[in-house]
Amino acid sequence: MVKGTQEKIINSFFKLAERYPERSSFSITEIANEAKISRQAIYQKHFKSYEELVDFIMKSIDTTINEHFLLFEEHNLSIEVFFSKIIVPELYKYRDWLRCIYSTSAIPNW
């Protein structure tokens, strides 16, 4: 159940970012209201701060990509094929997050 709530929190963050593209941060209260959960639930079970939520989002993307790069030589593919068959599909999984990150101010240090 934690996974589902965590996804709700992250989706709510992105909904707010799309609704207010010029904003570079949101309060946990705003995110909780959007997710229709208590802010205490976010603080106690998921994220201690807005910055921790943003770090989680960034690390989720980075970790996935970095893990594949570490295994690049094992794939025995050219760099072009590696990117097209391995990296691009991984980035595609995060396409909605990345679109929002690059088109809003929600994560200005990305």
C-alpha positions in Angstrom: 0.0 0.0 0.0 2.9 2.4 0.6 3.9 2.1 -3.0 0.5 3.2 -4.2 0.4 6.2 -1.8 3.9 7.2 -2.8 2.8 7.2 -6.5 -0.1 9.3 -5.5 2.2 11.8 -3.9 4.5 12.0 -6.9 1.6 12.2 -9.3 0.2 15.1 -7.2 3.5 16.9 -7.3 3.5 16.7 -11.1 -0.1 17.8 -11.4 0.7 20.9 -9.4 3.8 21.5 -11.5 1.8 21.4 -14.7 -0.9 23.6 -13.2 1.6 26.1 -11.9 4.6 25.8 -14.4 6.3 29.0 -13.1 6.6 27.8 -9.5 9.8 26.2 -8.4 8.5 24.6 -5.2 5.4 23.4 -3.5 4.5 22.8 0.1 3.9 19.4 1.5 0.4 20.7 2.4 -0.3 21.6 -1.2 0.9 18.2 -2.4 -1.1 16.4 0.4 -4.3 18.3 -0.6 -3.8 17.4 -4.2 -3.3 13.7 -3.3 -6.2 13.8 -0.9 -4.1 12.4 2.0 -2.9 14.0 5.2 0.4 15.9 5.2 1.3 13.9 8.3 1.1 10.7 6.3 3.6 12.1 3.8 6.0 13.2 6.6 5.7 10.1 8.6 5.7 7.4 5.9 7.2 8.9 2.7 9.1 12.2 2.5 10.4 14.5 5.2 10.4 17.5 3.0 9.8 18.9 -0.5 13.5 18.5 -1.2 13.4 14.8 -0.3 10.5 14.3 -2.7 12.4 16.0 -5.5 15.6 14.0 -4.7 13.6 10.8 -4.9 12.2 11.7 -8.3 15.7 12.6 -9.6 17.3 9.5 -8.2 14.6 7.3 -9.5 15.5 8.4 -13.1 19.2 8.6 -12.6 19.6 5.2 -10.9 17.8 3.4 -13.6 19.9 5.0 -16.3 23.2 4.6 -14.4 22.5 0.9 -13.8 22.3 0.3 -17.5 25.4 2.3 -18.2 27.3 0.2 -15.7 26.4 -2.8 -17.8 27.2 -1.2 -21.2 30.1 -3.5 -22.0 28.2 -6.6 -21.1 25.6 -5.7 -23.7 28.2 -6.0 -26.4 26.5 -3.4 -28.5 27.7 -0.3 -30.3 26.9 3.0 -28.5 24.3 3.9 -31.0 22.5 0.6 -30.7 22.9 0.6 -26.9 21.2 4.0 -26.7 18.4 3.2 -29.1 17.6 -0.3 -27.6 18.4 0.2 -23.9 18.6 3.9 -22.8 15.8 5.4 -24.9 13.2 2.8 -23.8 14.2 3.5 -20.2 13.8 7.2 -20.7 10.5 6.6 -22.3 9.2 5.0 -19.1 9.8 8.4 -17.4 8.5 10.5 -20.4 5.7 12.1 -18.4 8.0 13.0 -15.6 10.7 14.3 -17.9 8.3 16.3 -20.0 7.0 18.0 -16.8 10.5 18.6 -15.4 11.8 20.2 -18.7 8.7 22.3 -19.3 8.1 23.7 -15.8 10.2 25.3 -13.1 9.3 22.5 -10.6 12.8 21.1 -10.4 15.0 24.1 -11.3 18.3 22.4 -10.6 17.7 19.4 -12.9 
